[in-house]
Amino acid sequence: MPMVERREVRLLLACSRPRLDTAVRTEVAEMVTLGIDWTALVSLALHHGVSPALLTAFGEPSSHSPIPVEISAALRQYCDAARERNTYLAAELHAILSALADVGVTALPFKGVLLAEMLYGDLGQRAPGDIDFLVRPGDVTAACDVLLARGYRDAYVSSVTMTTIQHELYRRYQCEYQFVRARDGAVAEPHWAFAKRTRAMDLDYPAQFARARKTMLAGVPISAHAPEDLLLLLCVHGGKHEWERLAWIRDVAMLLERSADLGLDVDLALARARKQGCARVLLLGVEVAHRLLGAPLSPGIRQAITGDRGVAPLADDVAARLFRDDRRKSSDFWVRSFAFNMHERLTSRVRYVARTLILPRREHIEMVALPASLAWLYYPLRWGHDYVALPLWILTRPLRKGRPSRATT
């Protein structure tokens, strides 16, 4: 039986739906009566970041619940721990935003605790994660300084020793830094884009800042993305990772379900995405959320999905690979057909292929500190490393393994 038809998978999908109406609850009850491997179900939920959905679907631990009491109690403990951790991270996010504002930096948080409260109304309903926020490119250095002052350190030691030229190149081609604080394990990631330049998703970030709205997080008002921009953001994030986690699909489904409450105009979001060459990215995200979790779609979105013949094959691919144990992680190392086919424009596809094959990555920029006048050498450095040295190293590896070790005296 295909992986996507396993009973535990179907039950997890049903529990993760944004609306648990009578029909869904009846479907869940029928599957439970047929027998469920509860350990496999919980392991699957943990892997995909949707454990809280099980507790929502089955309710609190009790002798009347169809789920074993010990499993239900463990889920309750997990959600309580997630709520406690997310409450802590929300306070830390507020502190970071306040420190950024003090130095004149506007930041727009996204994902993480913001989605937990905005979409689910409960900080325990989303697995704890990183503190992600978007800043303008010119404010990246100030944002990094704020994090350093709060006890964070760059997760990649080499970044500390990179020169100004190396950092400039890194910011030109990458999209984020990662900072970690040892005393509490908090991870903060300042972004200046949602995807690396190789992805050829050149979004209008100034417009996102201009459209930002006030929202509440843990009782405190903050600036956040307009709901249309948030939808595209979530679809870009899921798409660049080839939708390998159910939690990301659940976020999109919940955003679509709550579109009226949040003031989301999905058709407007599509129109804006189309102008930026990312219509298929958005359509893929909402189609996957609709297929797997029953997310509502407007007539205009349905028509757009039907009219774009590239969406259905990509959605089929996501559904077929989502629960496979042997699925390969998405990568920026080589050109991937999934990333290639997410672009609806030929020009975007050409840019994606060219940038993936030509532009230096982080490891190339870190190899050597070149002066500004020789910065162009990072391009041939990448080509020599990836297309000459690395293949030779791979080809000669069997010879190195078979070489007898030198005897010691």
C-alpha positions, 0 to 999 in steps of 0.5 A: 500500500502506498505510504500516503494511504496508510491509516495513520497518515490519513488520520493525521491529515484528518486531525490537521484540518483547519475545520474539525466539523461533524463530517471530519470527526465522524471520519476520525472516529471510523478510522480509530475503530479500525485500529491505529498504531498510536506510537507510529501516529505520534511519531509521524505528528512529531516529525511533521510538527503537528502534534498539537493537532492530535490533542485538538482533535481528540480532546483532553485525556479521559477514559472516554477518549478514543486515544489511549490515556497515556498518549493523550497525557503525553500530548497534553504535556507536549502542548503545555511545554510548547506553550511555555516555550513559545510564551518565553520566545514571544517575550524575547521577540518583543525585547528584540523588536524594542531594541531594534526600534531604539536604533531606528530599525523596523522589523516584521516578524513572521512564522513562529510564535506570531503564527501560533497566536494569529492562526491558532489563538494558542501559543501551545498549538504550534511547535516552538521554533526560531525567532524570524524577522524581516529587516531592510537590507540596509538595516542588517548590520544594526539588527546583527549588532542588536542580537550580539548585544543580547547575548546571541552569537553567529551560529557559523563561526566563520561569519565572525571572521569574514571581511566586509567584502565577504559579508557584502557578497554573502548578503547579495546572494543569501537571505538570512543570518542565524544567531544562537544564544547558549544560555537558553537555546534561543535561535534568532534569524534576521532575514532581508529576503525570503529566499536565496538569490539563486531561487530567482524569487525577486519579491517586492520587499519595500512594498511589504514594509509599506503594507505592514499592519498592526497585530497583537502578540501576547497582548502587545501590538507589533507590526506584521505583514499584511495577510496577502503578503503573509500568504505569499511568504508562507508559500515561498517558504514551503515551496523552497523546501518542497513542502516537506513538512505538514506543519507548513501546509497546515499553516496555509490551510488555517490562514485560508480558513480564517481569511475573513477574520484576518481580512485576507483577500486571496485573489488580491494576493494572487494578483500581487504574486503574479506581478512578481512572477510567483503566481504558481508558487502561491497557487501550489501552496493553496492547492496542496492545502486544499487537497490534503487538508480541505482548505477553502478556495475561492472561485477565482483561485480554483479557476487560476489553478485549473488554468495553470497546468504546472500546478497539478503535477507539482501538487501530485509530487508533494502528496506522493513524497510528503510521508515517504521515509526515503525522500531527499531534502531540498537543496540549492547545490544543483538545479532541481526540477521541482524548483525549476517547475515552480516558476511560471515564467521562462525568464525566471527559469533561466535566472534560476538555472543560471544563478544556481550554476554560477553564483558562489554559495556561502562556503565559497565566499568563506574560503578566502578573503579577497579584496574588493578589486578581486571579488569577481574571483569568487565566481571562478573559485566556485566553478573550480571547486564544484566542477573540478575539485569536487568531482575529482575528490569524489572519483578518487575516494575509492582509491583513497579508501583502498590505500593501505595505511602506513605502518607505525613504528 
